[in-house]
Amino acid sequence: MLVRQLRQRPLSWSEYKQNCLPIALPFRALEWSLQWSAYFLSRWALLEVLEYLSVLSVLFAVIFYFAESGDRQKQKHYQAWQVINTAQGKGGSGGRIEALQELNLDRVPLVGVDAAGAFLQGIQLRGANLFRAGLEAADLRDSNLEASDLQYANLRSANFRQANLSRTKLAGVVLQDADLVNADLHQADLRGANLENADLRNANLQGIQWTNIKSIEKANIHAVRNAPEGFVAWAIRHKAVPLAVEE
């Protein structure tokens, strides 16, 4: 903070003009006037007032910034949803990867989102709420959907190769014809899921909830890893096939 420096009181005119030559009096008078002007200005609090005003302006700017942060976030979310909705039914990413990730980072529910056929390879949606999402034929290779809620989602023909689906809620999902090769399904909830004709080769099935799987007919369970006790035998009884396929 600025500290006001008070000037020393100048001499009176009678004292100041002593020993001054007459020819120099006009210049001495001007000098004396300026000294007194500086003296009075030094005692004026204008600079101090200006300093306080500058501090207040910064404070108000900070207050307004945070007051408007909610509106800025709503605008950001609105724009993200625009990107997602505009790209519905189209192939490619169309900016949906960034939009979905941004919404999920802000903990916005993605319930019922429609991204069928979208290219979403490598998307990071850990812990996302994708309840009843439409991801039919979407490319989700190498994606991270750990601990996400995909219950009753349409994942028919979706590509989940090498995807992280550990601890994901997949109860009641449609996974017919889905590609789950090398996918991590550790502790995933598959109760009521339709896995008909799904490709589960080399998938990690450690700790899955599987006792009420709706259908696993013609699903390929070749070389599944860490399958719970009794799962492979049960799957084969329900017409799954352990078939090695040439890539």
C-alpha positions, 0 to 999 in steps of 0.5 A: 500500500502507498504511504503518503509522504508529507512534505516539510512546511515551506518558509514564509515569503518574508523568510524566503525572500531574504538575501534575494537580489531584486532581479531574482525576485520573480523566479524566487516567487515562482519557486516559492509558489510551487513549493507551497503547492507541492506542500498542500498537494502532499497533504491531500488524500487523492492518491490514497483514495485512488489506491483504495478505488483500484483495490475495490475495482479488483475486488468487484471484478473477482466477485463478478467473475465468480458470480457469473461462473454458473452462467458460464458453466451452463453455456459451456454445457449447452454448447457441449450438448449442441455438439452431441445432438447435432452429430446424432446419426452421423459417423465419426467423432464430430467433436463428441469425444471432447463434449462427452468428456467435458460433461462427465468431468463436470458430473453432468448425467449422460442418461439416454445420450444417443451416440449410435455409430459414433467414433469414440475410440479412447474416450475417457468416461470413468464413472459416467452415468450412461443409463439407457444410453444409445451406443449401438455400433459405436467404436469404443475401442481402448475406452475407459468406462470404469465404474460407469452406469450403462444399465439397460443401454443399447450396446448392440454391435458396439466395439469394446476391444481392449476397453476398461469396463471394470466395475461397470454396471451392465445390468440389462444391457443389450450386447448382442454382436458386441466385440469384447475381445481383450476387454477388462470386465473385472467385477462388472455387473452383467445380470440380465445382460444379453450377450448373444453372439458377443465376442468375449475372447481373452476378456477378463471376467474376474469377479463378474456378476453373471448368474442371471445373464439373459442370453449368451447363445453363440457368444465366443468365450475362447480363452476368457481370463479369470472366469468365475468358477462354473461360468465356462461350463454354464456358458457352454450349456447355454450354447456359448462356443469356445472358438479360436478365430484367426484375426 
